[in-house]
Amino acid sequence: MRKDDPEVLLRYIEGKGWSVRRREKGGKELVLDCPLCGERYGNKSDGSVRRPFYVNVDTSQWNTYCCQESGNLIRLRQLLGDPPIGRAAPDPEEAARMRMLERALKAGTRPAAGGAAPTTEAAAAAVAGAVVASARASSAARPGKAGPRSAAWRRAADAAAERLWAPEGETVLAYLRGRGFGDDALRSYGVGAEHRDGMWWVVLPVRDADGSVLMIKRRSASTEVKRFEREAGGETGLFGGDVAAGEWRRAYVTEAELDAIALSQYGFSPAVAITAGAGAMPEGIREALAPFDEIVLVYDDDDAGRSGAGKAAEQLGKYRCLIVEKLPRKDAAKCLEDGVPVAAVHAAVNAAVPCVGDVAHVASFADKVRALGTATASGTPTPWSNINRLLGGGLRSPEVVVVTGDTGSGKTTWVVDMMRGVSKRVPCMVVSPEMAPEAIAAKVMTQEGGEPVRKMTDATFQSTVNAVKSLGLYVCKTRGKIPRADLRASVEYAVRRHGVRVVAVDHLDFVLEKSRDDREEQDRAVMDLVEMAIQLDICVVLVSHPRKTTIDMRTGRPRPPDLDDLYGSSAIKQLAYIVVRVHRHRDADRSAADNRAVITTLKVRHEEGEEGNEVLYFDRATLRYSLLNHAAAASAAAAP
C-alpha cells in the first residue's frame, strides 16, 4: 500500500486517538485540533470559528493555520517524532541493553587485537559494539538528538535564553512578567526571546534528561496575535525533560509549556508538558515518564482537556495516574496570570483523584458502619493449622483458589474471615459487588472487635476502628456487575499502589458478561482471572456458586456440591490450583443444626497439600471461625 494512500493517513489519525471535530466539503476535508501545538477547534472571541488543522481525505495532504505547516503523512510523522512507516519504534528494553553493552565495552571488555580467539561473550560484545557504533554514525547523519541539527538548536536556544535577559529581549520579558511568570521559573526552563517575521516570539526549547535540545517551539509574545511554531524535523519530547531528571518519584504533567512553568512556580516539581497535543502520547514521551511512580495530570478544564487526560492515563498506566479535576482557572498559566493564590492552586492539585477510584481501605467506612445500627457477617482470617495442612501451607501467588458451597453455607463469611487474618501479614482486597462496602467493613469490625457493632460502646467502637486500621485490608467499592477490564484496572491499582497480594472476588456471577454460550463465558471468566493472577503475581480467591442444588436420595437432604456442580467447572477443573468447599449442616427449616463448618479440599495441586475434610467452629456472635479446641477452651473459661 502506498504511503500516501488516504487509508494509511486515516488509520494513523485513528491510532493517535485524535477526534475529528468537523467534516467539510462533502466529508472530504476533516477538521481536527492541531496535534503540533494543541490549538483547538472552536469559537473565537470575535464570533468566527477556529479551524486549526485540516486533512484532505482524497490527497492525504494536511495543513495548519496556527503553526503554518503542511505536508503529507511522512511529514506529519516526522514533526511528531514517530518512526518512518514500516519501521518499528525502538524497544526501550533493547535500547537499555545496548547502553549496558556500550558501557561494558568502554570498560575494556573487548578482546585485544592479535590475542587469543574471542570467547562467545567477547564476540557478542564486539558485535554489540559494532552495532552501537553504527547506530551512532547513522544518528549523527540525520537530524535528532545526536546530530548536528541538535547542536545548532542548542546554540540557538542558548542564544535566545541570553537574549531574553538582554535589553533587546525586553518586549518578551515584559510579556511574560505581565502574565505573572517569575524570573527564576523562566531561567530554570531556559525560556528565550527571538525576533523574526516582524514580531517577537517566546522561545521554548524541548530538552531531554541530558540537556540535548530535541526541538524548539515558539509562541508569539502578544496578547492580541496568538501564533505557534515548532522547528521542523525535531523530535517530539517532554518539555522540561531536563528539569525532571533526578530522583523524583512524582511528576506533574500539563498540556502546554507555559502551564508547566506556571505549575513549577506554584511549587510543584517537576512540572513538564506534553508537546504533541492533548490526546497524543508518542513513545519518546512515554519513555521519559517511565521512571515515575506517580503522575499527576493537570490538563485544561474543558472537554478536550478531560478527554486528553483520560487518554494519557490509559497510555501511561491508570494505576499510577491521578487527574486534577478542576483548577481555579482553565489552566495553570491562567491561574498565574489572574493572581490565584498559591493555597488555592495547591488545594486543587492536591485533590487530584486516582484514575482508578474504587479501591479504599476498609477502615475508611467507619462512619457508615457506625450508622448501620446492625451487625453484618464478614470474615476474619487467622492461620488455621488444620486448613493450612489441607492447602499445603496456605495461599500462594500466582494462583486461583476457588471457594464454593450451598447458599447460606457461610462461604462468604469464611472467605472474609480468612482475608482478615491474611491481611495481618500481607495487604489484601475484597471485591464483593453483591454487598455494600460499609457492610463488608461492618463484618470486619465485628470480627476484629469480638462483638456485634451495634452492641459496642463508642469507646469500644473507636478502639476496634484503630485495630482495623492496622490491617492491610482494602475493599473495592463497585456494586453490581463489573466488567472484567474494570476489575483488572481496580486490582492492578490495588497491587501497584497498596502492595495488595491476595484478592478475593465474591462471586463469579458478577464478572460474567453477556454471551450466547453461558458455559463458554464462565470458562472464559475463570481463564481471565487466572491470567490476571499470573500477570500481577497475586493470589485470587474466587467464590463460585453451584449451578443447582442436588438432593441426596438416601437422606432426602441437599448434598454438598462437588467439582462438576460448579459454574465454570471445566475451567476450574483445569486451571484452579485449589478448590475448597464450605459446608454447614442445616435442618429442613434452613436453620443450622450446630456451629460446625466442614471445610473440604476438592482439588489441591500442591504436593504438600491433600484432599480431605477439616472442621472449624463458627461463632455466630463474632462471625469468627476457629479451631474446635480453641472454641472448647473458650467455652470452658466462660463456664461458671
N, C-alpha and C positions, 0 to 999 in steps of 0.2 A: 504494500500500500504506500502511496506517495506521502512524503512528509507534509505536503501542502493540501492533502485531502481534507475536506471540511470535517469529516467524521473524526479524524485524529484530533483536530483542534477542539471539537465539541467534547470528546472523551477527556481531554486534558482539563477543560474547564470544569466538567463534572467531577473529575477526580480531585480537583483542588477544593471542591466544596463551595465554589462561588455561585451565588444565586443571580439569576437573570432578572433584572429589575423591570425591563420593558422590551417588547418586540416592536420593531418599526419596519416600515417599507414592506408590508405584507409578510412579516415574520422573517425576512431575510437578514435583518440587522438587529443584533442583540445589544442591549444597553446594560452595563454592569457597574458596580463600584470599581474604582480603579485599583487593581492589585499592586500597582507600583508605589503609590503614595498614600492610598487609603481614602482618597477623596470619594465622597458618597453621592449617589443619585438622590435628588430631592429638590425641594423648592428653595430658590434664592430669596434674599431679603427683598429684592425688587419684584417678586412675584413670578419671575421666569423659572424654568426648570433646569437644574444642573444635570447634564448627561456626560459624565466624565470619561467613560470607556466604551468604545464601540467595537463590535466584531461583525464582519460581513460573512455570513454563512456560506455564500457562493464562492467567494475568493479566498477565504481563510485569512484575510487581512484584518488588522486591528489598528486603532489609533486612539490617542488620548488628547483631550483638550487641556487637561491640567498639567501633565508632565511633558507635553509636546513631543511625544514619542509615537512611533508607528512601526509596523513591520508584519512579519508572518509568525508562525508558531516557533520557528527556530530562534528568531529574535526575542520573542517573549520568554522562552525558557532560559535564554542567555541572561536577560535582565534579572530574572528571578533566581538565578544561580542554580537552576536544575541541570542535570546531566543531559547531554545530547540524546536525541531519540535513538533507541537501540542500545544505549549504554547504561548499565545499571548504576544506581547510586552507590558510592563507596560504602563498604561494610565497616561500621565503626570498630567492631571487634578485630577485623582483619587489619585495619589501619593501626590499631593499638599493638597488635602482634608485630607488625612491620617496624613500628617505632622501637619496640623492645629489641628486635634483632639488630636494628641500626645501632642502638646504644651498645649492644654486646660487641658489635664489630669495632666500634670506636675504642672499646676497652681492650682490644687486641686478641679477639678470638679467631681471626682469620689466620690460616696456616701460612707460615713464611714461605716465600718463593724458593724453589730448589730443595725444599725439605722433603720429609717423608710423605708418602701418599696420604692425602687427607682422609680423615675418618668421615663416616656418614654425616655426623653432626657438623663437622667443619665444612664439608661440601655443601650442606644445606645452608650454612651461614654464608658461605661465599656466594651462592646463588641469590640468597636474600639480599646480600649487599649489592649485587649487580642490579637486582630489581629496584632497590631503593635509589641507587644512582641513576638508573634510567628514568624513574619517576620524577626525580629532582630535575633532570635535564628537560623532560617534557613539560613540567610545570613552569620552568623558567622561560620556556619558549612561548607560552601562552599567557594572556592576562590572568591575574589572580594573585593569591597571597604571596607566592614566592617569586613572581615575575617582575620585570622592570616596570610595568604599569603601576603595580602596587607601590613600588619605591617612589615613583613620580607622584602618586597620590599622597603618600605620606609627606613628601616635601611640600605639596600644595596645601595639605591640611595643617601642617605646622606653620606655614607662612600665613594662612588665613587666621589661625589662632593668635599669632603675634599681631596681626593687623587689627583684630578686634580691640586690643588694648592700646593701639596707637591712635593719634589724633584723627587719622583718616577713617578709622572704624567707628567714629563717634555716632554716626547715624544708626548703625546696627546695635551698638551697645545701648543707646538711648531707647531703642525699640524694645529690647529685651528687659531692660530695667523697668521700663514703663509697664511691662506685663508682670512685674514682681520678681523677676529672676535675680538672684544674688550673684555676686562676682565669684565666690568660692565654688558654687554649683556649676557655673559656666566653665570655669577653669578645669574642674575635675572631669568634665566630659569633652574637653578640647574643642569647645564651640568656637567658630571663627566667623570672619566677615569677608565678603568679596563683592566687588562691583563689576557687573557685566550686563550687557544688553540694556544699558541705560538705567539700571536700577541696582539697589543694594540687596544682598542676599545674606541670610544666616546660613553658615556652613556647618553641617552636621556629619562629621566623619564616623563611619561604622568600623570599629576595630575589633579584632579578636583578642583572646586572652594574652597573646604575646605582644599586643600593641600594633600589629600589622594592620594597615588600612585595607579593608575588603571592598569598600565602596564609599563614595561621598554623596550625601544628599544635601539638597538646598531647599530653602523656602524663602519666599520674599519677605523682606523686613518692612512690611507695610500693613497697616490695619485696613487699608482701602483696596489694595490689589493682593489677592491671595493666589500665589502660584507655587508649584512644587516641581523640583527636578531631581533626577538622580543620574549619576555618571554612568554612561553606557559601558557595558562589559564587566560590571562589578559583580561580586558575589553577595547574595542575599545573606546577611548575617544578623547578629544581635547587637543593636545599638547599646553601647555600654558594656560590651563583652569584656573589655579591659578592666572596667570598674568592678565587674562581677568576679574577676579572678581572685582566688584566695580560698579560705576555709569556711566560706559561707554555707549554711545549711538551708536557708530560705531565700527565695528570690521574689521580687515584686515585678510583674510583667505588665506593661502597658501597650497600647496600640500605636502611640506616636512618640517621637523623640522628645519633644518638649514636655510631654506628660511625664516621661521618665525623669527628666531633670527636675521637674516640679516636685515629684514624689520624693526624690532624693533630698531636696531642700526641706521638705517637711519632716525628714528624719528617717525615711525608710531606705535601707540599703541591703543589698544592691538593688537599684531600680534600673530596669532595662526595657527596651522597646522592640517589638516585632517590626521588621522593616518590609514585610511582604503583604500587608493588608490584614484586616481583622480576622478573616477566616483561613488564611494561608499559614502553613507550618512546614517550610522546607526542611530537608534533612539536616542542613547545617545548623539551623536554629534548635532543632530537637537535640542534636548532639551537644550544643553549647549549654543547654539546660539540663542535660542528663545528670550532672553531679549533684543537683539539688534534691533534698529530701522533701521539700515543701515549696510549692509555687502558688503565689497569691496573684490572681488575675484581676488587674484593676483596669477594666475596659470601660468604654464610654457608656453612659447611661442612656442608651437608645436601643431600638430593636436590633440594629446591625451589630452594636457592641455586645449585647447579650447573646446574640447568635454566635458571634465570633468567639466569645469566651467559652461557650459550650463546645464548639468545635475544637478549640485549642486544648481544652481539658481532655477531650477524647483522645487526642493525638499525644498528649504529654503524659497521660495516665491519670484517670479520675481519682485514684486513691491518694495522690499527693497534691491535688489541686484544690484551692479554695477560691471562691468568686466573691468579689466585693459587689454587693447588690445595688448600693446606691451611695454615691458621693454627694456632698452638699451642692455640687455643681455638676455639669455634664461630664467634665473630665478634670484631671489633676491640674493641668495648666490653667483652666478657667478658675479653679479654686484659688490658685495663687494670684491670678490677675485681680480677682474680686476681693482679695484680702481675707479669705476664710480663715478663721483661727486654727492654729495647729491642733488644739484639742478636738475640734470638730472633725478634722480630717482623720486624726488618729482613731477617733471613735468609730468612724465609718469603715476604715480599713481593718481595724481590729475586730470588727463584727463580721468579717468575711465568713461565708458559710462553706462547709465542705461540699464538694460536688456529689459525694455520697453521704447523704444526711440522715440515713435511717438506722444508724448504729449509736447506741447510747449505753452508758454504764447503768447497771441495774439499780444502783443507789440513787440515781437521778429521779426516780419515780417515787421517792419517799413521800412527798406531799400528796400525790394521787393515792398512794397506798393507804395513807392515814385517813383519807377522805372516803375510802371504800366502805368502812364500817363493818366489813365482814372478812373472814379469813378464807382464802382460797388455797387449793393444794398446789404444791410445786415440789421440786426435788432438791435434795441436798447430798451431793456425792462425797462420801469419805471412802477411803480404800477398804473394801470388804474382802478380807483374805480369801474366803471360800469362793467368791465370784472371780477374784483375780486368778485363782487357780484354774478355773474353767477357761478364762480368757487367755491364759498363757502369760500372765503378768500384768495385764491392764490394757489401756488404749494405746495404739501406736499410730504413727503417720508415716507415709500416706496410706490410709486405709479407710474403708467404709464399713461401719458396724451397723447392722440393721436390727432394730428392736421391734417386735411385734407382740400381739396379744389381742384377745377379745375386747370389745368396747367395755369400758369400765373396769378393766383388769388392773389398772394402775400403771400402765407403761409410761405415760407422760410424766406422772409424778416420780416414778423411778428414774427416768432419764434426767429430769431437772435436779433431783437429789444427787445423782451421780455427777452432773456438771458442777454443782455447788462444791462438792468435795474436790474434784479435779482442779477447780479454779483457785484452790489454795496453793496449788503447785505451778500451774501454767494458766495463762489467760484463756477464757472460753467465751463462746457466744451461743445464745439460744435464739433460734429462728422459729417462731410459732405463730404463723399468720392467723391461726384459729383463736388465739387469746389476745386480749389487750395487754400491752407491755406492763401496765401497772398491776395487772392480775398476776403475771409471772413474778414481778417484784414482790408482791404480797406473799406468794408462796415461799420465795427465798427467805423473806424476813421471818415468816412463821417458823420455818425450819431452823434458821440461824438463831432466832430468839428462844426457841423451845416452847412457845405457846402461841395460840392464835393472836393475830394482830389486834383484833377487836377487844381482847382482854388485857392488852398491855397498857400500863400506865404511860404517861408522857415520858417519864424518865427512862422506863424500860424500852420504850419505842426508840428514843434517841440513842440509847446505848446499842440497840440492835442495828440501827442505821449505821452507826460508827463501825460496828463489826462487819457489816456488809460492804462498807467502803474498802475494807482491806482485801476483799475478794477480787480476783481478776475476772469478773463475770459481767458480760455485756448482753444486750438484747437488741434484736432487730425490730424496729417499730412498725414495719409494714404489716398491714392487715389484709386478709383475703388472698385471692390468687396472686402469685408473684411470678412474673416471667423469669425463666432461669438466667437470662442475661442480667436482669436486675439483681437476682440473688447472687450471682457471681460477683457483680460490682460491689455489693454490700459486704460480702465475705472477704474479698480482696482488700477492701478498705480496712476492715477489722484486723486482718492479718498484717497489713503493711503499717497501719497507724497504731494499733494497740497490741501487736505481737500475739494475737489470738492463735492458739494451736489446736483447739478442739471446737467444732461447730456442730450443734445439734439441730436438725431440721425436723420439725414436727408439724405436718407429716407429709408423706409422698404426694397425696392428693392435691396439695396446694401448689405444687410445682409442675403439675401436668398441664399441658397446653392442648388446644383443640386439635383433634386428629380424627381421620376417618377410621383408623385402626387403634382402638384403645390399648390393646396389649403391646403393640409396637411402640406407642408413645410412652407407656410405662417402662418398657425396657430402655428406651432412649433416655428417659429422665434419669434412671439409675446409672446409665453409662456416663451421662454428663456429670453427675455428682462424683463418680469415681475419677473422671478426668480432672475435675476441679481439685479433688483431694491430692492427686498426684502432682499437678502443676503448682499448687500452692504449698505442698508438703505439709498437709494438715490431716487430722483425723475427723471424718464426718460421721456423726451418729444419726442415722436416718430412721424415723419411726414410720412403719408401714402397716396399714390395717389389712386384715384378711379380707378376701373377696366376699366370703359368706361364712355364716356360722353353720358348722356341721354337727349334727346330733349323733351322739354315741348310742348305737342301737341297744347296747347291753344295759346302760344306766338310764337312758332317756334324757340325759343332760347334754349340754353343749360340750364337745370335746375340744381341748386346746388345739389351735391351728398348727399345722406343720408347714414345711417349705412350700409345698405345692398349693397351699391355700392363700399365698400372699399375692398382692398386686406386684407386677413386675417380677414374678417368680423366676422366669427363665434367666433374666439378667442377674437377679440376686443370687441364684444358684451358682452362676458362672463368675461373677465379679466381686460379690461381697466377701470380705475376709472373715467376718464373724456374723452369725445370725443368732440373736438372743430372744427368747420368748419369756414374757412376764405373765404369770397366771395366778389368780386368786380364786379359790373355790367359792362359788356362790350358790345359795339356795334358789328354789324356784321363784321366790319373790324378789330376786336380784340382790338380796342382802348378803353381805359377806358372812360366811359361816364362822370364820376366825380371822386372826390377824396375820396369818402366814401367807407369804408370797413365794411361789415356786419359780425360781429363775433357771431356765433351761437353755443350754447352748445347743442349737440345732445344727450349726455348722461352725467349725473352727479350723482355720488354715494352719495355724502355728503348731509346730511340733511340741511346744511347751504346754499348749492348751489341750483341752479334751471336751468331748461332747458328754453332757450329763446334766444332773439336777443339783441345785443347792437351794436352801430355804433361808429366807430373810424374815425378820419380824417387822411389821408395818405398824407404826404408831399413828392412829387417826388424828390425834390432837396436834401433834407436832409435824405430821406429814413426813416423818423420817423413816428410813429403812435402816435396820441394824442387824447385827448377828444375833441369833437366838440366845446365846449365852450372855450377851450384853443385856438383852431385854430381861432375861430371868434375874440377872444381878440387880437391875434397876427395880424390878418388882419386889425383890426381897428387901432391898434397902428402904422401900417405901412402906413396907408392911409394919403395922403397929407392934 
